[in-house]
Amino acid sequence: MTVDLARPGFSTTVEALRLRDWALGAGQPALVLDQFGDEDFKLVVDDRADVHINSKDGRFYLGWFPGDRPGADGEGWRIAVAGTTTVPGYHVSFDTETPAEIVAAAVATVLATSRSTRPS
């Protein structure tokens, strides 16, 4: 990119900006929810039609709140992993308009970091 010092102000072209299309809108929640099987997770749909998924060991939680989570302005998704006595847990939230593809990628990453401690 070159700068023309003889012409004051900012000048560019659409090609120079490299405009992109970005994923927008809530998308399909099934991309997130379909990552969970009955063997390790329990799914509950409450009276508000919010979806809650817990790992059977109780350490993982995913909440989907299509109309936003009560008491949390605009929160549509919440991922939480409980800590241990020596290492704190964490949580991640996404608003109601975060594309499901983004949430699905975050969930896949969290699930990929878990490992079974069941005896063989």
N, C-alpha and C positions, 0 to 999 in steps of 0.2 A: 504494500500500500504506500502510495506517495502522498505527500502533503504539499499543496500549492499555497505557498506563503504569500503570493500576490493577491489571493482572494480571501478576505477575512470571513470568519464564520465557519460553520460546519457544513461540509458537503459530502454526500456519499451516494451510492446507488443501491438498489434492491439487491443486486448480485453481491455487492460487497458486504451487505448485512447478513447474507446467507440465511434468509428467513426459513423457519422450520414450522412444521405442524407439531403440536404437543398434545399428549393425551389429556383430555379434559372431561369432566363429568364423572359421576359415580361408577358407571360401567356395570358389569355383571358380578354381583357378589358371589356367585357360584365359583368363580375363579379362586376365591379365598376359601370358601366353605368346603369345597370338594377335596381339599388337601387332608381332611381328617377322616380317619377310619374308625369303626366301632371298637376295634381291638384295644386301642389306647386312649380314646377320647369319648366323652359323653356330651351330646348336644341337647340343649333345652331351648324351646321357644316359649317365651313368657306371654302374659296377657296383653302386652303392648306390641307383640310381634317382634320384639328384640331377640336376637339369637345369642346364646351363651354356650361356649365350648370350653370344657375343662379337661385337662389330662386326668387320667384315672389316679395318678399319684397326687393330684391337687396342686402341682407346682406351676402349671401353665394355664393361662386363661386368655380366651379371645372373646370379645364382645362386639357384636355388630348392632348398631342402633340406627336404623334407617331414618328415624325422625329426630335424631340426636339424643345423646345420653341424658337422662334426668340429672339436673344439677351441673351439667357441663355444657357450656355454650358451644353448640355446633360440633361436638365430638361424635363422630360416626363409627369409629373403630377404636378398640383398645386392646392392646396386647400386653400381657403382664407375665413375668416369670418370677416366682418367689425365690428368695435367696436362701442361704443356709445360715447356720449359726456363725460362720466365719466370713461369708461373702454376701454382700447385699444383693437383692434382686433388682429388677428394673421394669419399667413400663414404657410403652410407646403409644402415642395417640395420633389418629388421623381424623380430619374433619369429614363431614358427610359427603363432600364433593371430591374427595381424593379418589382418583381412578382405582378401581379394584385391582388392576394390573400391578400398581405400585404396592398396595397392601399385600397382595398375593406374593410378591417378591420378598417383602419383609418377613412374612410368615414362613415362607420356604427357607429363608436364611436362618430364622430362629429354630425351626424344626431340624434343620441340618446340623445345628450345633448341639442338639441333644443326643444323648446316647443311653441305651438301656443298661441298667445295673442289675438286671435279672441274673440269677445264677444259671449257668449252662447245664 
